[in-house]
Amino acid sequence: MDYNYIAELLFPNVTLTEQELEERYPQRQLPEGAIVSRMAPSPTGFVHLGNLLMAITAERIAHQSGGILYLRVEDTDQKREVPGAIQILVDSVKYYNVNFDEGALAEGEFGNYGPYRQRMREDIYHVYAKRLVKEGKAYPCFCTEEELVKMHEEQEKSKENFGYYGKWAIWRDRSTEEVEEQLQAGKPWVLRFRSTGSIENKIKFTDYIKGNLELTENDVDMVLLKSDGIPTYHFAHAVDDHLMRTTHVIRGDEWLSTLPFHIQLFSALGFKLPKYLHIGPLMKMDGESKRKLSKRKDPEAALTYYKQEGYPVKSLYEYLLTILNSNFEDWRRANPLTPADEFKFSYKKMNPAGSLFDNAKLLDVSKNVISRMSAEDVYEQSSEWAKEFDSELYVAMTKNPEYTKAIFSIGRGGKNPRKDIALWKEVRGYIDLFYDEFFKVYDEYSDKFGTNDIKSALVEFAKTFNIEDDSNAWFEKIKDIADMLGYASDMKAYKLNPEIYKGNVSDISMFIRLAVTGKLNSPDMYSVMQILGYDVVIKRVNEMIKSL
Ligand code: GLU
């Protein structure tokens, strides 16, 4: 085959040169050891939690080293693309504060190494495709879909490996005339890589997460350009990661199987192979066994889920750090107030088999994260959530912001802050008692207490309650009620001889708590009453007395 001649026939319009491209995208001027990485998702309209996990890994590794993180949209597979998908993608990563230094935006892009959408880079790919043909490293294949299906069936029948290789690679060594004839007849073609590998050979490879691997060489003549001239992922990523000067590729380990081909491809193109970090999938427990977190089966696989449920952005971020780096949790315990980006992230601490997603643990992390926030932050973030997902709550909580912030201040700020809220969705159940329009008595008194005792306690409380009392004076009055009704006011005395009392002071508190808050559990009662004010407290106590 006359390679030069075929190259001209296949790519008559290539005018750019490799040299021009090398100059257009110069080596980046970065400090020694700086890492350049990227997030390179396909715009399918669905953003998986695993995408965020990989983006955070890439972001941490790049930025901690003084390097660059960029966003490249891999839109070469138009069948999978849905309208608005890029917007969804860009919005999600932005919402989760993944900071890109350059890359695609919903409208346009920023940075000097673009275009950052693969569909806009066709002319660039063709420069390299043409060169590979000239060097005899790639060739056109005119097989039809039916021929390929038939080939697959025959391979199945004769129990041979699937694929376009060896004797099956029927367009590999055709004459110039045969190729020209097909082209003149307007037959569609794909461009295939001419593999020089053999499955008899093993190659050694070191992945930064998986460690030392021994892989079987690739012998398949894989497709580089599809019949519409658009590259496959394999070819596009090699060209892009070279020209965008990527030093570290962080991607899912489903790409390990084609890594031998990628290694060949970089070498055929004369590009330096980047470092690879292949990340295992996010797993979850399903009964006794583990399985992949699935887009189809698990709502929690979708990033949108976390926003709807009201997980603070920071909670998800800290949870992902917890499962990415085994030492993050200890670090967080030792440094409860330090911003998470001061944690020294290391890919060496990542689990080669992938991380286990555990919702209970995420809720726990989230409770801790929220407990460390200021009342102001809790107010801002939860009202932002309510604005979108609970408009009734939004109206109530924003009517008087200072009042709502006072609610969020209860038990906050000390060494052991209260951990009542894990999700913004739970805010309603936490603050509803402070709003008359939501107030409701949810719980009941246990029938082990006499109604008369409850009534008497409430009547006495209403009689003596003074909003000006400090918490000590307030509690002394509750103790007095306990003594008056034959309930122990002193817990030590109660523990010594419980049988001589009807109960103790905590039961009296509970009588009042249920009347005032409608619940058996509530934040600190004294603080609650201070916020509600005299009138509301007395009104609720009187209503309870009437209902008994
Ligand atoms: N578009 C590929 C994917 O979504 C990207 C893999 C990579 O990061 O290179 O799996």
Boltz pocket constraint, residues with backbone or C-beta under 6 A from the ligand:
constraints:
  - pocket:
      binder: B
      contacts: [[A, 38], [A, 39], [A, 40], [A, 41], [A, 42], [A, 74], [A, 233], [A, 237], [A, 249], [A, 250], [A, 251], [A, 252]]
      max_distance: 6.0
